[in-house]
Amino acid sequence: MELRLQKPSLGYAGTPVLHDIDLCIKPGEKVSLLGRSGAGKSTLLKAFYAQSETRAALIPQDTALVQTLSVFHNVYMGRLHQHSTWANLRNLIRPAPAQIDAMLPLLKQLRLESTLRTAVGELSGGQRQRVAVARAAHQNRALLLGDEPVSAVDEQQAKEVLTLLCERHHTVVLAMHDVQSALLFSDRIIGLAQGRVALDEAASNLRADDLSFLYQAPRTHGDNALSEQALAAPELLEAR
């Protein structure tokens, strides 16, 4: 199923951020959203998630993890909807071996297997971000939406995480901060600038220099100067 947005404007709290939106994401596409902070990447992701949350896995920018719970419990929460209330309560008290076994291959790919029983609040920022990635991937959904999913990890880990996401999800839409990674792991780039879609092109047709205009300072101060953190509605971007 494709994602389609045809909106005269998108925004937050009644303030328009993006205008004249007409986008379609086809099944199987790997798409990166690029642009300055405040360009509207999170707003666009929020709109895509609002229309597809029952079939999409989400990696929110703030990770939305429960700091006092273990890595196992945070990742397991990605599948709460697949189990009964009784089974979920039982796994909260004592994780079932079968659930641990189902999770371990994914944690090993993300170099998190040794943290299985560690409280998330004791982890580094990069580890917490990888736990959020694991929780989303553990849902086994075809569509993955991610808001800066590799911003807190090093270059090698970023490659590993993006490879995993592209392999495990049929359709991937990511707000990205790193142009080179976006070009390497995406087949389509959507660039946002001055409150509009300024570029929509196959990644194979682009070089990093072609995207530099997206990061130039806006000519006027207005709606686009709002931070993306403020634009991302928590009630829509929280993990499911």
Number of C-alpha atoms within 10 A of each C-alpha: 12 12 15 15 16 11 13 11 15 21 20 16 8 7 13 16 25 25 15 14 17 12 14 11 18 13 14 16 18 24 27 26 28 26 26 22 17 22 30 35 28 27 23 22 22 25 19 18 22 13 13 16 17 10 15 23 27 30 28 26 21 16 22 17 23 14 14 13 15 20 29 26 24 22 23 23 20 21 16 15 11 11 10 10 11 9 13 19 13 12 17 16 9 9 17 12 10 8 12 16 10 12 19 16 13 18 24 11 13 18 15 19 16 11 17 19 13 16 17 23 15 13 15 12 15 15 19 23 25 25 27 26 27 27 30 27 23 20 22 16 17 17 26 25 27 25 24 21 26 26 16 16 18 10 13 8 16 19 16 14 20 21 12 17 23 18 11 17 20 15 24 25 24 26 24 21 19 17 18 11 16 23 20 12 17 21 17 22 25 20 23 23 24 25 22 17 21 13 16 14 13 14 20 12 11 13 12 12 8 10 16 11 13 18 15 12 12 15 7 9 10 12 18 23 18 17 15 20 15 13 21 24 17 14 8 15 26 16 19 19
